[in-house]
Amino acid sequence: MSILYDEGQQAIATESRRAIEARISKDDLLPLLQTTGKYHEAFWTTAKEQGWTALALPEAYGGLALGLVELGLIAHQAGRTLSGAPFLTSSFGAAKAIELYGSDAQKERWLPGLASGEAIGTIAFASGPDALPAQPTATWAADRLNVHANGVSGGLFADVAIVFASTGDKPALVIADLSGVARTAVDSFDNSRCIADLVFSGTPAELVATGDDARTAALHVLALQAVVTAHEQTGGAEALMEIARDYAITRKAFGQPIGAFQSIKHRIAELYGFVELARANAIHAAASEGSSDFITAAAAARLSATEAYDTAARDCVQIHGGIGVTWEIGLHLHMRRARSLALEQGSSFFWEDILVDRLAGDVA
C-alpha cells in the first residue's frame, strides 16, 4: 500500500482534528493530572458522537466496517491534542479480541455496546513488567477467574476485560464482565489514563481461546493496540515538533531568533526525521493488518513511535529553556503522556524481543 492517504482518509483526518481541537484545551487537561479517577469526558463524548468507537468494527454489530488505517488517523489527531481518556485504544483492543476470537454469543452481547461507546473495554494481559508472560499469573478454572491484575489502563471505568490466564497446563484468553469486580484507582504519572488494579476473585469468565491459539491471539491483540498507540505517539511527537519550531522562530537571543543557532535548528530537523519515520512505520503497520508480517510491522511502528515521542518531549522542553518546565505552558503534559504510552501495550524491550525473533525466523 502507498503511504499516502486517499481523499476519504484525508477527510477523516481533517474533520477529526477539527472536532478534537474544538473540544480539548490545555486548561481542561491540567487539572486531570492532580485528580485520580477522572477522565476528559468531552473527548470521550466526542468519540462516541463522531462514531470513532465504531470505526473498525463490523456493520453487523453497529460498526462502520472501516479499518486500522482509519482508526490510526483518529488516534494521530488524539495524540496531537493529548486526548484525556484511553478508551479509544482499550475498547478497540477488547472489541477486536471478541470479534476475531469470540463466540457468536459473546459478539452479540458485547460488540454493539463497544461499538456505540456505551460499554468500555480493557485488556489485562501483563504480569508485572512482562506484557505477555510465558506463565500467566491469572488462573481460570470451572469458568472462574482469579488474579490481582495490576496497572490496567482504562480499568477504572471498563465494563469488560479480556484477560490472559492459565488453565493449569496451557494459557487461555478469557472474557470477564467487570460489573462486580473490585477495582482500585492508581495515582499515576498521567491520571487521565484511568489506571486501576483489578481484583478477580472467583469472577465468572468465559473462554475465548486456549493453548497456542490463546498466545497467538493475545499477541495479535497487543499488536493491534500497539499500532493505534504508535499513531497516537506520532501525533504527539508531531505536535511537539511544531511547538518547538514555532518557539524557535519567535524567541530571540543575542539579537536573532534562537532557531538560527545550529544547536536548535539541527535538533528540530532531527525531530522531523523521527516523526516522519514513525509516521511511515505506523501507516505501514496499519495497512499490513491481516498480512503475514503484521506483527513485525507493528513492532517496528511501536519502537519508532516511542523513540520519536520520547525524543520530541525531551527536546521540546530543552528548546524552551526555563519556561519549558513551567506548569502554565503545559509541555509536561506531553512528557507525561510520552512516558505513559511508552509502557502501555508493552515496553520497548518487549517489542525489541518480538522484532528480533521475527527477523531471525524463530517464530513462524
C-alpha positions, 0 to 999 in steps of 0.5 A: 500500500502507498503511504499516502492517504486517499481523499476519504482518509484525508477527510477523516483526518481533517474533520477529526482534528477539527472536532478534537481541537474544538473540544480539548484545551490545555486548561481542561487537561491540567487539572486531570493530572492532580485528580485520580479517577477522572477522565476528559469526558468531552473527548470521550463524548466526542468519540462516541458522537463522531462514531470513532468507537465504531470505526473498525468494527463490523456493520453487523454489530453497529460498526462502520466496517472501516479499518486500522488505517482509519482508526490510526488517523483518529488516534494521530489527531488524539495524540496531537491534542493529548486526548484525556481518556484511553478508551479509544485504544482499550475498547478497540483492543477488547472489541477486536479480541471478541470479534476475531476470537469470540463466540457468536454469543459473546459478539452479540452481547458485547460488540454493539455496546463497544461499538456505540461507546456505551460499554468500555473495554480493557485488556489485562494481559501483563504480569508485572513488567512482562506484557505477555508472560510465558506463565500467566499469573491469572488462573481460570478454572470451572469458568472462574477467574482469579488474579490481582491484575495490576496497572490496567489502563482504562480499568477504572471505568471498563465494563469488560476485560479480556484477560490472559490466564492459565488453565493449569497446563496451557494459557487461555484468553478469557472474557470477564464482565467487570460489573462486580469486580473490585477495582482500585484507582492508581495515582499515576504519572498521567491520571487521565489514563484511568489506571486501576488494579483489578481484583478477580476473585472467583469472577465468572469468565468465559473462554475465548481461546486456549493453548497456542491459539490463546498466545497467538491471539493475545499477541495479535491483540497487543499488536493491534493496540500497539499500532493505534498507540504508535499513531497516537505517539506520532501525533504527539511527537508531531505536535511537539515538533511544531511547538518547538519550531514555532518557539524557535522562530519567535524567541530571540537571543543575542539579537536573532531568533534562537532557531538560527543557532545550529544547536536548535535548528539541527535538533528540530530537523532531527525531530522531523526525521523521527516523526516522519519515520514513525509516521511511515512505520505506523501507516505501514503497520496499519495497512499490513493488518491481516498480512503475514508480517503484521506483527513485525510491522507493528513492532517496528511502528511501536519502537519508532513511535516511542523513540520519536515521542520520547525524543520530541518531549525531551527536546521540546522542553530543552528548546524552551529553556526555563519556561519549558518546565513551567506548569502554565505552558503545559509541555509536561503534559506531553512528557507525561503522556510520552512516558505513559504510552511508552509502557502501555501495550508493552515496553520497548524491550518487549517489542525489541524481543518480538522484532528480533525473533521475527527477523531471525525466523524463530517464530513462524 
